[in-house]
Amino acid sequence: MKIINAHTHAVKHRVRGMADGSIESLLKDMELGGISKSLVFSSMLSSKDYSMAELVSAAGKDSRLSIVYTINVDKPISVQVAEIDGHMERNEVCAVKVMLGYQSVMPASETLQPIYDVCERHG
């Protein structure tokens, strides 16, 4: 039976209740727990966490990791759309997430339309 961790963050700092939130620790925990796949969300809250390049590199080394690009509506959308387009073109991300609970944007906001468009283009 496959076990999928559907919402994971890998971070470079200590996390409440965990000794270590690193990619290495995540992989060890997956091994111990028999987890077949983890969806790892990029960080939008801290520039001290793993960059997209670091997450993509980790997923390239271990196919059990799949990267989810997290949108930050406080940053230029056009830049993020270009990044998403490139990552999706290279099959480096499996999904895109807008964290509506953390930011003041509604799902039907015109601000998000370019993101929806690029995601639709890549299926």
C-alpha positions, 0 to 999 in steps of 0.5 A: 500500500502506498502512503502519501504525505499530502502536505509537507514543508521542509525548512532550515529552522527548527519547527515546534515539536520537531528537532529538525525540519530539513529535507534530510530529516523529512526523508529519514522520517519517510523511510521510518514511516513507510511513506511512499511520496511527499508533496513538499510546499515551497515557502512563501513566509520566510526567505530563510527556508529552502529556495525553489532551486533547493527543493527542485534539486532535492526532488531531482535526487529523490523521486519520492518528493514532489514540489508544490509551488506556493504563490505569494500575492504580495510579490509580483505575479508576473514573475511568479507566473514565469517561474511556474511556467518554467518549472512546469515546462521542466516537470519540476513542480506537480501543483500550485497553491495559493494560500488564501487563508494567509493573504487577502485575496479571493479565489475569483480575484483577477490578480490570480487569473494569470496563475490560473492561465499558466496552470491550465496551459500545462494541464 
